[in-house]
């Protein structure tokens, strides 16, 4: 069984009552953005969530979390949903602002729905 799950673009805000029933009957806690596209992070209740931040920017969504994996080490996990109307330039600026807050020597896991083919678009075109 997974310790951390991210569910992206599921439109969970329409069925939030069912999500609560599922979560309450499982070993997971969760963080979600209900007013967006259903970005949701579920994590094992035995994991130590140190902090989290929910960021929305022009329709794009980010859940930034820090988990302590032992007394000496943290791990950062960023879940991303980028809307098609976002430019690559805008995304990279937003993302740089987010990752600059992390400690230099901690591992970072980045996952999500980026809606981009970087080989196809230049930095001014929309994703």
MOZIBEL-V616421 format. One line per field, one symbol per residue. ss: DSSP state (a for helix, b for strand, c for the rest). phi: phi as a letter, one per 20 degrees, with the letter a starting at -180 (. if undefined). psi: psi as a letter, one per 20 degrees, with the letter a starting at -180 (. if undefined). A space follows every 10 residues. Layout:
ss: ???
phi: ???
psi: ???
This chain:
ss: cccbbbbccc caaaaaaaaa aaaacccbbb bbcccccccb bbbbcccbbb bbbbbbbccb bbbbbbbbcc cccbbbbbbb bcccccbaaa aaaaaaaaac ccccccbbbb bbbccccccc cccccbc
phi: .feccddcld lfffcffffg ffffdceddb cbdfedenfb ddcgfeeefe abbdccblne ccddccdeea fdcdcdcddc cdffffefgf gfffffffff feffdefcdc bqdelbdffe defdfff
psi: qqhpppppli liiikhhhgg ggghjakqrq prnhjcjkpp ppqpiiqoog rqppppokiq qpopqpppia iiqrpppppp opqhipqhgg ghgghgggii iqqhjqqppp ranilqniih qriiqq.
